[in-house]
């Protein structure tokens, strides 16, 4: 069991050497994309919610 754990950790170390981590500028750029996309989707869903609420109220009158 100990051999398997050591082999696993060795493979993890090898795979981690292959990983290319983003630079600080790439990370900041990606973060802004996520923030802006989230805001756009939130505004869109809010508008759809308001529109559907008004439509349902109009139908139920």
C-alpha positions in Angstrom: 0.0 0.0 0.0 2.8 2.4 0.9 4.5 1.7 -2.5 1.3 2.6 -4.4 1.0 5.9 -2.5 4.7 6.7 -3.2 4.2 5.9 -6.9 1.1 8.0 -7.0 2.8 11.0 -5.4 5.8 10.6 -7.8 3.4 10.7 -10.8 1.6 13.7 -9.4 5.0 15.5 -9.1 5.9 14.6 -12.7 2.5 15.8 -13.9 2.7 19.1 -12.0 6.0 19.9 -13.8 4.1 19.8 -17.1 1.5 22.4 -15.9 1.8 25.9 -17.3 0.5 28.3 -14.8 -0.8 31.7 -16.1 1.1 34.9 -15.6 -0.2 37.6 -13.3 -1.4 39.7 -16.3 -3.2 36.7 -17.8 -4.9 35.9 -14.5 -6.1 39.5 -14.0 -7.4 39.5 -17.6 -9.3 36.3 -17.1 -10.7 37.5 -13.8 -12.1 40.6 -15.5 -13.7 38.5 -18.2 -15.4 36.4 -15.6 -16.6 39.4 -13.6 -17.9 41.3 -16.7 -19.6 38.1 -18.1 -21.3 37.5 -14.7 -22.6 41.1 -14.6 -24.0 40.8 -18.1 -25.7 37.5 -17.4 -27.1 38.9 -14.1 -28.5 42.0 -15.8 -30.0 39.9 -18.7 -31.7 37.4 -16.3 -33.0 40.3 -14.1 -34.6 41.9 -17.2 -36.1 38.6 -18.2 -37.5 38.1 -14.7 -39.0 41.6 -14.6 -40.6 41.1 -18.0 -42.0 37.7 -17.2 -43.4 39.0 -13.9 -45.2 41.8 -15.6 -46.5 39.5 -18.2 -47.9 37.0 -15.7 -49.5 39.9 -13.7 -51.1 41.2 -16.9 -52.5 37.7 -17.8 -53.8 37.1 -14.2 -55.7 40.4 -14.0 
